[in-house]
Amino acid sequence: MNCFRMLFQHRHVVWRLTVLDFKVRYAGSRFGLLWMLSSPLLVLGAYLLLFGKILGVRPDAVSPGLDYALLMACGLLPWLGFSEGIMRGTGSVLAQRNLMKSTVFPMELIPVTAVCAGLVIQMCGIVVLLLVLGFRGVVGLTLLLLPLLVILQALFTIGVVWFLSCVNIVYRDTSQVIGLLMVLLMFLSPIAYTQEMVPGELELVVKLNPLSYLIEGYREALMFNRLPSVAGLVTFASLAFVTLVTGYRHFMRLRRELPDFV
């Protein structure tokens, strides 16, 4: 596939652009890494307060307290990586519109860089999570599935932002609409709860959410030391492949027309 070949050929360029993105974002900051970790910690704290203390959510799979916080972190970190990639990736091409008329620079790398930046923040949080899980002695061989889950997440997110970044050029309200939809999607994703806790009448809604399979995959592999559902993993992998190819074709088809809308 052309998209896979393109991503492999420009992997070094994507890495350099991602590093440059962080250098610009935290220019002059003395606590760059701490700022990257502070956002997941603050969101995790808010989730624990809302769902753990106020609403009293008690999953059967874990005990209240630290175990529930770890269960929530296993779902929250991939969500934050996905959300960061979507939000920044949607407006990334418009933000770099001065490069649109360039026939040399591959514009399709701009959304990819935004996705990779979100994954870097996610992985920083996962490293901390793994240290805590390792201290509690719950890390097992299923940790080897982590690279597969991250790759599938990256492919799916890249495909989505390739599509959304084009739409955002034509319809400038897209970023605001996506922001609202991401808030809704966050509560429809099994971050503070497990799929087993979902009422029967809402089970279909959660199953139609692709992130449900991804989050459960992370949770099973990292915290419970179990193999994720094969059906769920295959479903998400298939969706990631189709989304990536479709998003790339959409982006490349509209690439020459986008400067007319700027």
LUMFIFI-197575 format. One line per 8 residues: their letters; for each residue x, y, z of C-alpha. Coordinates in Angstrom, 2 decimals, always signed. Each point is the difference from the previous one (the first is absolute). Layout:
BEGIN
a) X:Y:Z ~ ...
# end
This chain:
BEGIN
mncfrmlf) +0.00:+0.00:+0.00 ~ +1.23:+3.49:-0.85 ~ -0.78:+1.37:+3.47 ~ +2.11:-2.64:+1.78 ~ +2.88:+0.56:-2.42 ~ -0.23:+3.75:+0.47 ~ +0.00:-0.27:+3.80 ~ +3.00:-2.33:-0.04
qhrhvvwr) +2.00:+2.13:-2.44 ~ -0.58:+3.19:+1.99 ~ +0.27:-1.47:+3.50 ~ +3.15:+2.01:+0.75 ~ -1.63:+3.22:-1.18 ~ -3.03:-0.68:+2.19 ~ +2.24:-0.56:+2.99 ~ +1.93:+3.22:-0.56
ltvldfkv) -3.24:+1.95:-0.45 ~ -1.39:-1.50:+3.20 ~ +3.10:+0.98:+1.96 ~ -0.19:+3.49:-1.50 ~ -3.65:+0.24:+1.03 ~ +0.89:-0.64:+3.63 ~ +2.93:+2.40:-0.11 ~ -2.27:+2.77:-1.27
ryagsrfg) -2.82:-0.89:+2.37 ~ +2.19:+0.07:+3.11 ~ +2.49:+2.64:-1.11 ~ +1.20:+1.90:+3.05 ~ -1.66:-2.43:+2.39 ~ +2.11:-1.54:+2.76 ~ -2.47:-2.79:+0.72 ~ -0.88:-1.30:-3.48
llwmlssp) -0.26:-3.67:+0.96 ~ -1.90:+0.84:+3.17 ~ -2.55:+1.96:-2.00 ~ -0.54:-3.06:-2.22 ~ -0.66:-2.14:+3.07 ~ -2.11:+2.56:+1.84 ~ -2.94:-0.14:-2.42 ~ -0.61:-3.79:+0.33
llvlgayl) +0.39:+0.24:+3.78 ~ -2.48:+2.86:+0.28 ~ -2.57:-1.75:-2.19 ~ +0.50:-3.24:+1.94 ~ -0.53:+1.84:+3.26 ~ -3.20:+1.60:-1.31 ~ -1.29:-3.40:-1.18 ~ +0.76:-1.61:+3.36
llfgkilg) -1.79:+2.78:+1.83 ~ -3.06:-0.12:-2.24 ~ -0.41:-3.73:-0.57 ~ +1.75:-1.45:+3.04 ~ -1.11:+2.37:+2.76 ~ -3.10:+1.89:-1.16 ~ -1.70:-2.66:-2.15 ~ +1.48:-2.93:+1.89
vrpdavsp) +0.82:-2.14:-3.04 ~ +1.29:-3.40:+1.16 ~ +1.13:-2.40:-2.76 ~ -0.14:-3.64:+1.09 ~ +3.37:-0.71:-1.60 ~ +1.99:+2.18:+2.43 ~ -0.14:+1.32:+3.55 ~ -0.57:+3.68:+0.77
gldyallm) +2.99:+2.27:+0.42 ~ +3.27:-0.49:-1.86 ~ -1.22:-2.98:-2.07 ~ -2.89:+2.04:-1.34 ~ +2.36:+2.88:-0.77 ~ +2.25:-2.38:-1.97 ~ -2.96:-1.46:-1.86 ~ -1.11:+3.50:-0.91
acgllpwl) +3.53:+1.02:-1.05 ~ +0.21:-2.97:-2.38 ~ -3.00:+1.42:-1.85 ~ +0.70:+3.69:+0.46 ~ +3.53:+0.07:-1.44 ~ -0.89:-1.45:-3.43 ~ -3.05:+2.27:-0.07 ~ +2.17:+3.06:+0.65
gfsegimr) +2.44:-1.06:-2.70 ~ -2.84:-0.45:-2.46 ~ -1.71:+3.24:+1.02 ~ +3.21:+2.02:-0.24 ~ +0.68:-1.37:-3.47 ~ -3.52:+0.69:-1.23 ~ -0.26:+3.53:+1.39 ~ +3.43:+1.14:-1.16
gtgsvlaq) -0.10:-1.98:-3.24 ~ -3.33:+1.45:-1.12 ~ +1.39:+3.53:-0.10 ~ +3.59:-0.90:-0.88 ~ -0.21:+0.47:-3.77 ~ -1.82:+3.32:+0.31 ~ +2.62:+1.18:+2.49 ~ +2.73:-0.79:-2.55
rnlmkstv) -1.88:+1.41:-3.00 ~ +3.11:+1.85:-1.15 ~ +1.37:-3.40:-1.09 ~ -3.07:-0.97:-2.04 ~ +1.29:+1.36:-3.28 ~ +3.31:-1.73:+0.43 ~ +0.53:-2.79:-2.52 ~ +2.95:-1.39:+1.94
fpmelipv) -1.16:-0.36:+3.59 ~ -2.43:-2.91:+0.58 ~ -2.93:+1.67:+1.75 ~ -1.41:-3.37:+1.01 ~ +2.74:-0.19:+2.65 ~ -1.36:+2.97:+1.96 ~ -3.01:-1.88:+1.48 ~ +2.25:-3.01:+0.62
tavcaglv) +2.32:+2.16:+2.08 ~ -2.93:+1.18:+2.14 ~ -1.02:-3.61:+0.65 ~ +3.55:-0.99:+0.93 ~ +0.22:+2.91:+2.44 ~ -3.12:-1.28:+1.75 ~ +1.47:-3.49:+0.15 ~ +3.20:+1.32:+1.59
iqmcgivv) -2.02:+1.59:+2.80 ~ -1.95:-3.23:+0.39 ~ +3.16:-2.11:+0.21 ~ +1.48:+2.26:+2.67 ~ -3.07:-0.73:+2.11 ~ +0.13:-3.72:-0.79 ~ +3.63:-0.18:+1.18 ~ -1.09:+1.39:+3.38
lllvlgfr) -2.98:-2.39:+0.05 ~ +2.25:-2.98:-0.72 ~ +2.32:+0.98:+2.84 ~ -2.94:-0.04:+2.43 ~ -1.35:-3.27:-1.43 ~ +3.48:-1.53:+0.16 ~ +0.35:+1.03:+3.63 ~ -3.27:-1.80:+0.72
gvvgltll) +1.22:-3.06:-1.92 ~ -2.78:-0.15:-2.58 ~ +2.04:+0.51:-3.18 ~ +0.22:-3.16:-2.10 ~ +0.84:-1.27:-3.48 ~ -3.10:+1.63:-1.45 ~ +1.99:+3.25:+0.21 ~ +1.52:-1.17:-3.30
llpllvil) -3.34:+0.91:-1.61 ~ +0.52:+3.69:+0.82 ~ +1.86:+0.84:-3.27 ~ -2.79:-1.65:-2.02 ~ -2.68:+2.00:+1.81 ~ +1.91:+3.27:-0.44 ~ +0.54:-0.66:-3.73 ~ -3.66:-0.83:-0.59
qalftigv) -1.03:+3.12:+1.93 ~ +2.42:+2.12:-2.06 ~ -1.28:-1.37:-3.33 ~ -3.62:+0.57:+0.97 ~ +0.62:+3.53:+1.26 ~ +2.07:+0.98:-3.04 ~ -2.76:-1.16:-2.32 ~ -2.58:+2.05:+1.90
vwflscvn) +2.08:+3.21:+0.04 ~ +0.87:-0.30:-3.69 ~ -3.71:+0.22:-0.67 ~ -0.84:+2.64:+2.62 ~ +2.91:+2.30:-0.88 ~ -1.32:+0.29:-3.56 ~ -3.56:+0.62:+1.15 ~ +1.28:+2.69:+2.39
ivyrdtsq) +1.51:+1.93:-2.92 ~ -3.35:+0.22:-1.77 ~ -2.22:+0.30:+3.09 ~ +1.80:+1.99:+2.69 ~ -2.52:-0.97:+2.70 ~ +1.20:-3.58:-0.12 ~ +2.47:+0.45:+2.87 ~ -2.72:+1.33:+2.31
vigllmvl) -2.39:-2.82:-0.92 ~ +2.71:-2.60:+0.56 ~ +0.73:+1.49:+3.41 ~ -3.61:-0.52:+1.06 ~ -0.13:-3.50:-1.45 ~ +3.18:-0.97:+1.83 ~ -1.59:+0.92:+3.32 ~ -2.97:-2.23:-0.80
lmflspia) +2.25:-2.81:-1.22 ~ +2.04:+0.18:+3.20 ~ -3.01:-0.94:+2.12 ~ -1.05:-2.69:-2.49 ~ +3.41:-1.64:+0.31 ~ +0.60:-2.52:+2.84 ~ +2.57:+2.11:+1.84 ~ -1.51:+0.23:+3.49
ytqemvpg) -2.02:-3.18:-0.42 ~ +0.30:-3.38:-1.68 ~ -2.12:-1.39:-2.81 ~ -1.57:-2.47:+2.43 ~ -1.49:+2.91:+1.96 ~ -1.88:+1.42:-3.00 ~ -3.80:-0.59:+0.16 ~ -1.39:-2.28:-2.66
elelvvkl) -1.92:+2.75:-1.79 ~ +3.21:+2.02:-0.42 ~ +2.33:-2.86:-0.80 ~ -0.36:+0.50:-3.75 ~ +1.03:+3.66:+0.31 ~ +3.25:-0.95:+1.71 ~ +0.70:-2.81:-2.47 ~ -0.41:+2.42:-2.92
nplsylie) +2.74:+2.15:+1.52 ~ +3.33:-1.18:-1.52 ~ +1.92:+1.33:+3.01 ~ -1.77:-2.52:+2.22 ~ +2.01:-2.83:-1.60 ~ +3.22:+1.98:+0.24 ~ -0.44:+0.99:+3.64 ~ -0.98:-3.51:+1.05
gyrealmf) +3.07:-1.29:-1.85 ~ +2.31:+2.30:+1.97 ~ -1.74:-0.87:+3.26 ~ +0.16:-3.74:-0.49 ~ +3.63:+0.01:-1.13 ~ +1.41:+2.47:+2.53 ~ -1.98:-0.48:+3.18 ~ -1.63:-3.41:-0.05
nrlpsvag) +2.85:-1.80:-1.79 ~ -2.48:-1.65:-2.34 ~ -0.22:-0.25:-3.76 ~ -2.52:+2.49:-1.41 ~ -3.06:-1.32:-1.77 ~ +1.11:-1.33:-3.37 ~ -3.28:+1.06:-1.59 ~ +0.33:+3.52:+1.41
lvtfasla) +3.64:+0.27:-1.07 ~ -0.74:-1.22:-3.53 ~ -2.97:+2.37:-0.23 ~ +2.08:+3.03:+0.99 ~ +2.94:-1.05:-2.22 ~ -2.31:-0.33:-3.01 ~ -1.59:+3.36:+0.73 ~ +3.42:+1.62:+0.42
fvtlvtgy) +1.17:-1.37:-3.36 ~ -3.13:+1.13:-1.85 ~ +0.03:+3.43:+1.67 ~ +3.67:+0.57:-0.84 ~ -0.34:-0.93:-3.67 ~ -3.26:+1.93:-0.44 ~ +1.32:+3.08:+1.79 ~ +3.19:+0.02:-2.06
rhfmrlrr) -1.85:-0.28:-3.30 ~ -2.34:+2.80:+1.05 ~ +2.90:+2.25:+0.97 ~ +2.01:-0.64:-3.17 ~ -3.06:+0.51:-2.21 ~ -0.71:+3.42:+1.52 ~ +3.59:+1.11:+0.57 ~ +0.26:+2.06:-3.20
elpdfv) -3.35:+1.69:+0.57 ~ +0.59:+1.03:+3.62 ~ +2.01:+3.20:-0.76 ~ -3.10:+1.40:-1.76 ~ -1.87:+0.02:+3.34 ~ +2.68:+1.86:+1.97
# end
